Amino acid sequence: MDVWIDIDLLYWKPWEKALVATNKKSDVFTTDDFTKTSVDHPDFEWNLGYRLNGGYLFSSYCWDVEASWTHYTSHASQHKSSNGSSFLGMFPIWSLSDDVIAGDYVFGSNLNWKFNVNILDVQFGRYFNSLCWLELKPFVGLRSAWIRQHGHIAYQGGIFLIGIVVPGVSLNGTDYIKMRNNYWGMGPRVGIAPRIIIGKGFSFNGEAAVSGLYGCFNVKQKETYLNVIRFSHDEHLNRFRWMSDFAAGIQLKRLFKKERYGLTFKVDWEYHIFFRQFELETGNFNLISGNRNLYLQGVTFSARFDF
């Protein structure tokens, strides 16, 4: 058995602390600074993805080479409203026009955000069996990653008021904000994958790795209100970024046809950190978290065929 293919089903959830649309509501008659309340984070959703792997084992030397492609998409959303009340307002965090002040507020906010992650890894590993129950596999390789984030936010009412229809009834305008935060990078990856053998084909497995990628951000923001551009930002940034990967789980391996073929089924919990992935302009009110990392975590189901 020198060649293998592996298909993984991912059920992951993203998290990004810097991704917010607005903060908690305040009374518009008693508040002169709407930036003082804490922010409200959107709902990050669980979604499916996949990973395709293939490799070759140089059995005489206990070395292997493998390549994998990981694809995952997800989204986050949030809808906030003062529920028709003209007494509760929220600060429009992503309205970055020069005329925005701390006393400004809106009555409604809508956020929709999409994540798209593609990762290509190629690596070499070496197996060490110093103990009968423990296998260690350090590895080194190359990673290329495409991390695309984009979405839009809409603010209604408050400072975006068109006019009063009748006393007590207002005609609310909508402030539209489109944002894009894309990154591509390439760099080395090193790690180790231990396996603790239980018996009868069962074993505990793990993996820890770190990557250092140099690449480019493509960042774009545009805010429009009544077809007038209030804020625009378009920039390309060359940046070095770290990434870390952790996984742990259990697997079952079965051999058949006089050990010529093998099947392995595995369940892992994975946790990935993409450091400082949020490069958008955030304004002067310090409501966006300084933690700009993107996190992915969830369960992975794997099936591997050796032949």
C-alpha positions as CSV (number, residue, x, y, z in Angstrom):
1,M,0.0,0.0,0.0
2,D,2.0,3.0,-1.3
3,V,-0.7,5.4,-2.5
4,W,-3.7,6.8,-0.8
5,I,-6.7,9.1,-1.4
6,D,-8.6,10.8,1.4
7,I,-12.0,12.6,1.3
8,D,-13.0,14.8,4.2
9,L,-16.4,16.3,5.0
10,L,-16.1,19.5,7.1
11,Y,-18.8,20.9,9.3
12,W,-17.3,24.1,10.6
13,K,-18.2,27.5,12.0
14,P,-16.3,30.8,11.5
15,W,-15.7,33.5,14.1
16,E,-14.3,37.0,13.7
17,K,-14.4,39.3,16.7
18,A,-13.8,42.4,14.5
19,L,-16.9,41.8,12.4
20,V,-19.8,43.9,13.9
21,A,-22.4,46.2,12.5
22,T,-23.6,48.3,15.4
23,N,-23.8,48.3,19.2
24,K,-26.5,48.0,21.9
25,K,-29.4,50.5,21.9
26,S,-29.4,53.8,23.8
27,D,-32.1,56.3,24.6
28,V,-31.9,59.1,22.0
29,F,-33.2,61.7,24.5
30,T,-30.7,61.0,27.3
31,T,-27.6,60.0,25.3
32,D,-25.2,62.3,23.7
33,D,-22.6,59.6,22.9
34,F,-23.8,56.5,21.2
35,T,-20.3,54.9,21.1
36,K,-20.3,54.0,24.8
37,T,-22.4,50.8,24.7
38,S,-20.9,47.4,23.9
39,V,-21.1,46.0,20.4
40,D,-23.4,43.2,19.2
41,H,-21.9,40.4,17.1
42,P,-23.7,38.8,14.2
43,D,-24.8,35.2,14.0
44,F,-22.0,33.0,12.6
45,E,-23.4,29.9,11.0
46,W,-22.3,26.3,10.7
47,N,-21.7,25.2,7.1
48,L,-20.3,22.3,5.2
49,G,-17.0,22.2,3.3
50,Y,-14.7,19.5,2.0
51,R,-11.0,18.5,1.7
52,L,-9.4,16.3,-0.9
53,N,-6.1,14.6,-0.1
54,G,-3.7,12.3,-1.9
55,G,-0.3,10.9,-1.1
56,Y,2.5,8.4,-1.7
57,L,4.4,6.5,0.9
58,F,8.1,5.6,0.3
59,S,7.8,2.6,2.5
60,S,11.5,1.7,2.4
61,Y,12.4,5.0,3.9
62,C,9.3,5.8,6.0
63,W,8.8,9.0,4.1
64,D,5.7,10.3,2.5
65,V,4.6,13.1,0.3
66,E,1.0,14.4,0.2
67,A,-1.1,17.2,-1.2
68,S,-4.5,18.5,0.0
69,W,-7.0,21.1,-1.0
70,T,-9.5,22.5,1.5
71,H,-12.6,24.4,0.4
72,Y,-15.0,26.1,2.9
73,T,-17.6,28.8,2.6
74,S,-19.9,30.3,5.2
75,H,-21.7,33.5,6.0
76,A,-22.8,35.7,8.9
77,S,-25.9,37.9,9.2
78,Q,-27.5,40.3,11.6
79,H,-30.7,42.3,11.7
80,K,-31.2,44.9,14.4
81,S,-34.1,47.4,14.8
82,S,-35.5,49.8,17.3
83,N,-38.8,48.0,16.7
84,G,-40.6,51.1,15.5
85,S,-39.5,53.2,18.5
86,S,-38.2,56.7,17.9
87,F,-36.6,56.7,21.4
88,L,-33.9,54.0,20.9
89,G,-30.8,54.4,18.6
90,M,-27.6,52.6,17.7
91,F,-24.3,53.9,16.5
92,P,-23.5,53.2,12.7
93,I,-20.1,51.8,13.3
94,W,-19.1,51.4,9.6
95,S,-20.4,54.9,8.5
96,L,-16.9,56.4,8.1
97,S,-17.7,59.8,6.6
98,D,-15.9,62.7,8.1
99,D,-19.1,64.3,9.3
100,V,-20.0,61.4,11.6
101,I,-19.9,62.2,15.3
102,A,-20.4,60.2,18.5
103,G,-23.9,61.6,18.9
104,D,-25.2,60.1,15.6
105,Y,-27.5,57.2,15.7
106,V,-29.7,55.0,13.5
107,F,-32.9,53.0,14.1
108,G,-32.1,49.9,12.0
109,S,-29.1,47.9,10.8
110,N,-28.7,44.9,8.5
111,L,-25.4,43.0,7.9
112,N,-24.7,40.2,5.5
113,W,-21.2,38.8,5.2
114,K,-19.6,35.9,3.3
115,F,-16.5,33.8,3.9
116,N,-14.7,31.8,1.2
117,V,-11.5,29.9,2.2
118,N,-9.4,27.8,-0.1
119,I,-6.1,26.2,1.1
120,L,-3.6,24.2,-0.9
121,D,-0.9,22.3,1.1
122,V,2.0,20.2,-0.2
123,Q,4.2,18.5,2.4
124,F,6.8,15.8,3.2
125,G,6.6,13.7,6.4
126,R,8.8,11.2,8.2
127,Y,7.4,8.4,10.4
128,F,9.1,7.5,13.7
129,N,8.0,4.5,15.8
130,S,10.1,4.7,18.9
131,L,7.4,3.0,21.0
132,C,5.1,0.2,20.0
133,W,2.1,2.3,20.9
134,L,3.3,5.7,19.7
135,E,3.9,7.0,16.2
136,L,5.3,10.5,15.5
137,K,5.3,12.1,12.1
138,P,7.0,15.5,11.8
139,F,6.4,17.2,8.4
140,V,7.4,20.3,6.4
141,G,5.8,21.7,3.3
142,L,4.4,24.7,1.5
143,R,1.0,26.4,1.9
144,S,-1.0,28.7,-0.4
145,A,-4.2,30.2,1.0
146,W,-7.0,32.3,-0.6
147,I,-9.2,33.9,2.1
148,R,-12.1,36.0,0.6
149,Q,-14.4,38.0,2.8
150,H,-17.1,40.4,1.4
151,G,-20.5,41.7,2.3
152,H,-22.7,44.8,2.9
153,I,-24.3,46.7,5.7
154,A,-27.3,48.9,5.5
155,Y,-28.3,51.6,8.1
156,Q,-31.8,53.1,8.2
157,G,-33.3,56.0,10.0
158,G,-31.8,58.3,12.6
159,I,-29.2,60.5,10.9
160,F,-30.4,58.9,7.6
161,L,-33.8,60.5,7.8
162,I,-35.2,61.8,4.5
163,G,-38.1,63.7,6.0
164,I,-41.3,63.8,8.1
165,V,-44.4,62.5,6.4
166,V,-46.8,63.5,9.1
167,P,-46.1,64.3,12.8
168,G,-44.7,61.2,14.4
169,V,-44.2,59.4,11.1
170,S,-40.8,59.7,9.4
171,L,-39.5,58.6,6.0
172,N,-36.2,56.8,6.6
173,G,-33.4,56.7,4.1
174,T,-30.8,53.9,3.8
175,D,-27.1,54.2,4.0
176,Y,-25.4,51.4,2.0
177,I,-21.9,50.1,2.7
178,K,-20.1,47.5,0.6
179,M,-16.8,46.0,1.8
180,R,-14.3,43.5,0.5
181,N,-11.3,42.0,2.4
182,N,-9.5,39.4,0.3
183,Y,-6.1,37.8,1.0
184,W,-3.8,35.5,-0.9
185,G,-0.5,34.3,0.5
186,M,2.1,31.5,0.2
187,G,4.8,30.3,2.6
188,P,6.3,27.4,4.5
189,R,4.4,25.1,6.9
190,V,5.8,22.8,9.6
191,G,4.1,20.6,12.1
192,I,3.8,17.2,13.8
193,A,1.2,14.5,13.7
194,P,1.2,12.1,16.6
195,R,-0.8,8.8,16.8
196,I,-1.5,6.7,19.9
197,I,-2.3,3.1,19.0
198,I,-5.1,1.6,21.1
199,G,-5.5,-1.8,19.4
200,K,-7.8,-3.7,17.0
201,G,-7.3,-0.9,14.4
202,F,-8.3,2.0,16.7
203,S,-6.0,4.9,17.5
204,F,-6.1,8.4,18.7
205,N,-4.6,11.0,16.3
206,G,-3.7,14.6,16.4
207,E,-1.9,17.3,14.4
208,A,-0.4,20.7,15.2
209,A,1.1,23.0,12.6
210,V,2.1,26.6,11.9
211,S,2.5,28.4,8.6
212,G,4.1,31.8,7.7
213,L,2.6,33.3,4.5
214,Y,3.6,36.4,2.6
215,G,0.9,37.8,0.4
216,C,-1.4,40.6,-0.6
217,F,-4.6,42.0,0.7
218,N,-7.2,43.6,-1.6
219,V,-9.3,45.9,0.5
220,K,-12.2,47.9,-0.7
221,Q,-15.0,49.9,1.1
222,K,-17.6,52.2,-0.3
223,E,-20.5,54.0,1.5
224,T,-23.3,55.6,-0.5
225,Y,-26.4,57.5,0.7
226,L,-29.0,58.9,-1.8
227,N,-26.6,58.0,-4.6
228,V,-23.9,60.2,-3.0
229,I,-20.5,58.6,-2.1
230,R,-19.9,59.4,1.6
231,F,-16.7,57.3,2.0
232,S,-14.5,55.3,-0.3
233,H,-11.3,53.3,0.4
234,D,-9.4,51.0,-2.1
235,E,-6.0,49.6,-1.2
236,H,-3.6,46.8,-1.9
237,L,-1.4,45.8,1.0
238,N,1.6,43.4,1.0
239,R,1.6,41.6,4.4
240,F,3.1,38.6,6.2
241,R,0.6,36.6,8.2
242,W,0.8,33.5,10.5
243,M,-1.7,30.6,10.4
244,S,-2.0,27.8,12.9
245,D,-3.8,24.5,12.7
246,F,-4.8,22.0,15.4
247,A,-6.7,18.7,15.2
248,A,-7.5,15.8,17.5
249,G,-9.7,12.7,17.1
250,I,-10.1,9.0,16.8
251,Q,-9.7,6.7,13.8
252,L,-10.3,3.1,12.7
253,K,-8.2,1.3,10.1
254,R,-9.0,-2.0,8.4
255,L,-6.8,-4.0,6.1
256,F,-8.1,-6.5,3.5
257,K,-7.0,-8.6,0.5
258,K,-4.0,-9.9,2.4
259,E,-3.2,-6.4,3.6
260,R,-2.9,-5.1,0.1
261,Y,-5.7,-2.5,0.6
262,G,-6.7,-0.4,3.6
263,L,-9.7,1.7,4.7
264,T,-9.5,4.3,7.4
265,F,-12.4,6.2,8.9
266,K,-11.7,9.2,11.1
267,V,-13.5,11.8,13.1
268,D,-11.6,14.9,14.2
269,W,-12.2,18.2,15.9
270,E,-10.3,21.0,14.1
271,Y,-9.4,24.5,15.2
272,H,-7.7,27.0,12.8
273,I,-6.5,30.5,13.4
274,F,-5.7,32.9,10.6
275,F,-4.0,35.8,12.3
276,R,-4.8,39.5,11.5
277,Q,-7.0,38.8,8.5
278,F,-9.3,41.9,9.0
279,E,-7.6,44.9,7.3
280,L,-10.6,47.2,6.7
281,E,-10.6,50.8,7.8
282,T,-12.4,51.0,11.1
283,G,-12.8,54.7,11.9
284,N,-11.9,56.8,15.0
285,F,-14.3,55.5,17.7
286,N,-12.5,52.3,18.7
287,L,-15.6,50.2,18.5
288,I,-13.9,47.5,16.3
289,S,-11.9,45.0,18.3
290,G,-8.1,45.0,18.0
291,N,-8.4,41.2,17.6
292,R,-8.5,40.9,13.8
293,N,-8.1,37.1,13.6
294,L,-10.3,34.8,11.7
295,Y,-11.2,31.5,13.4
296,L,-12.6,28.3,12.0
297,Q,-13.5,25.3,14.1
298,G,-15.7,22.2,13.9
299,V,-15.8,18.5,13.2
300,T,-14.3,16.7,10.3
301,F,-15.3,13.2,9.0
302,S,-12.7,11.4,6.9
303,A,-12.6,8.3,4.7
304,R,-9.2,7.1,3.4
305,F,-8.4,4.4,0.9
306,D,-4.9,2.9,0.7
307,F,-3.8,0.8,-2.3
